[in-house]
Amino acid sequence: MYVEPSAARFTIGGRKSGEEVVAMILECKHVWDYISGYLDDSLSPETKESVQRHLEHCEICSAILDSTRNIIILTADDRIFELPVGFSKRLHARLAQEMNGNSREPDQD
């Protein structure tokens, strides 16, 4: 069965005898709202389970989760890197060229 990438189907709660199981859909946009809480482990157990089930089947949301986790790790790193002299000027020149559709290398200083 194919499931749209924007939604994963899952069941909430257990099945009791004679009780119908309700299938719920958790869309990607909802998972994105929960990413921070998921990483902080501050979601309710039910929401956390729903997000986990969605992540098991959705490569896009899993990639967003991994990227967010990596950004947190990188921004929490307190190391400082020295950039080469003139780097900022060359970067801005290159960005301006790319935005103007010109891919010629910037002049070297």
N, C-alpha and C positions, 0 to 999 in steps of 0.2 A: 504494500500500500504506500503510495506516494503522499508525503506530507509537505505542504508548501513551506518554503524556508522561513516565511514570516510567522509561522505558528507551529506549535507542536501539541499534539493531543496527549492528554494524560488523565488519570483518574484521581480524584480527591477522595481521601478516606477509604476505609475498608468496606467490604460488602458484608452485610448482615443477612441472615436468611430472609428471603422474600423482599429484600430492599433492592431497588434498582440503582445501579452505579451510574453516576452522572459524569459524562466526559466533558472536560473543560478545555478551552483553548487559551494558551498563554502566548500572546504575540510578542514579536521581537521588541517592539517599542516599549512594552511593559517590562521586559527583561532589562532593557537598557536603563530604565528608571531604578531598577533594583541592584545594578552592578556595584555601586558604592557600598550599599548596605550588605551585599553578599560578601564583598571583600573584607568589610569590617566585622562580619559575623554578627550583625545587629538585626537581621530579619527574623520574623516569627518563624517557628519551625515549619509551619504549613507553607509559607511563602518561599522559604529556603528550599524546601523539597520541590516545589513547583519550578523554581528557577533551575535547580539541578537537573530535573527531568528534561526541561527545555534544552539546556546546554548539552545533554547527551545526544541530542538529535540535530542540533543547529550549529553548523560550522561557522556561520557568520557571527553569531553571538559568542561562541567560544573564542573566536579570534579577537573580538572586542574585549572580552574579559581578560585574555592574555595580554593584549596591548595595554589595557588600563593598569593591570598589575605591573607590567614593565615600566610604565611611566611613573608609577608611584615609587618603585625601587630606584629609578634613575634620579627622580627629584629629591628623594630622601638622602641620596649620596652627597656628602658635604665636601667632596674633593673639588678643588679648583684647578682648572686647566688654563695654562697660558697659551694664548693664540699668537701665531707668528705676526710680526710687524707688518702692517698693511692688509691684514686679512679682512678686516671689516670693509675697507674701501673696495677691495677686489670682489668681495661678496655682493655688496650693493651694486657695483657695476654689472656684475654677471646677472643679478636678478633683474635689473633694468633692461638689459639686453634680451633676456628670455621673455619678459613681459611685452617687449616690442616686437617679438618674433624674429629677432636677430640672434643666431647662435654662434657668432664669431667670438673667439676667445678674447677676454679683456686684456688690455695692455698690461704688461708686467712692470712693476715698479722696482 
